[in-house]
Amino acid sequence: MNERALFYHRPMLEDGTIEYEFYYKAGATCAHPAIDRMCFILNHDHVGLHQPTDGIYDQTSADPANLTSLSVHSKPLTLKQDGWNRIQVSLRGDVIALNLNGERIAEQSLPAANQRFFGLFHYADQEELRVRNIRWTGNWRRTLPTADEDELAGTQSDFLDKARDHLKAMFQHDFSTQGLPPELFRLAGGEWEKDVSLTENGLLMKAVTIRVSSVSLGHTIGGDFDIFARYTAFQGAAEGGGARLMTRLQSPALHEVIGGRKHMIHSKVLEENVGFLWHGFYDAGVYSYDYDKRQNIEETAGTVRLSRRGDTIHILTAEEGSDHYRLHVKQKAGTEDLSPGGIQLQ
């Protein structure tokens, strides 16, 4: 048996009704409605439920002629022989109802896995399919939703942005215009004469092999926070090189969270990566590595963002000029204050 179905590309996401006219001649012409892989077979004396197979590519033992009776009436269907019939396929919640020429003929609940694509099914080796006047109606909006109402308009940082009204204190520093004042920043690591310089575009920092340059902010920060570090002109040539933003939490078992942009060598291939390292170190000064995550990323300019809400720190990145952030890490990290020097640019 040659199963054939034609589907409309947009699923029935909302309640609504699809109606059409089809020509019926017993054993020769019909158009059976389908919702994804749930096909309603219209026979003269009943409605049957058919589960389509994948033909020669089917990996199950399903019979292409499989049929289960679903008719809610004992009397024959009101099909007009050798003429045009009208059928309505209505969706309300998870229930599909079929009306044929004004009479209810079947109801069926949709399984959760059903993708709700409407289609027209027939056995191509046994019957033709003739359809006209297809019409889809529903209680749809007449205006476009606002960004807050549109479920497709959100970003991965929405849940953070909506919970930041209580963040009143703000510190912002532009190295290109405000320099590197010693009362605000501490210098640690690297050879400063060689690796760090102030330019009209900001702070230029270089990392050579394992020599790391870092600048830290000498503030104690408590509670929830958002930290944004914007970078441009990223260039990397060795494994481990990159721009990193690190927070160090002040606690008996000191925790660090590092999010950044770096080059990494994986399987002998140099990849553009955003590299993350989560670890804690303890009284003896021995590091215990708890979290390590890498994800490919191509931008050479953008923003690294570290946000804490409650006891959870989130690491996100965005491309240059974009406010759409990609969430990479969500990690429990305690509620302790960030110690002086606990925010580092490396």
Secondary structure, DSSP 4 states (H G I P E B T S, - for coil): --EEEEEEEEE--SSEEEEEEEEEBTTTB--EEEETTEEEEE-SS-EEEE----GGG--S---TT--EE--S-SSPP---TTEEEEEEEEEETTEEEEEETTEEEEEEEPPTT---EEEEEEETTT-B--EEEEEEEE---SSPPPTTT-TTS--TTHHHHTT-TT--------HHHH---TTTEEEESS-HHHHEEEETTEEEE--BTTB--EEEE---B-SSEEEEEEE-S----STT-EEEEEEEE-SSS-EEEEEEEEEEEETTEEEEEEEEEEEEE-TT--EEEEEEEEEE---SSEEEEEEEETTEEEEEEEETT----EEEEEEE--SPPEEEEEEEE-
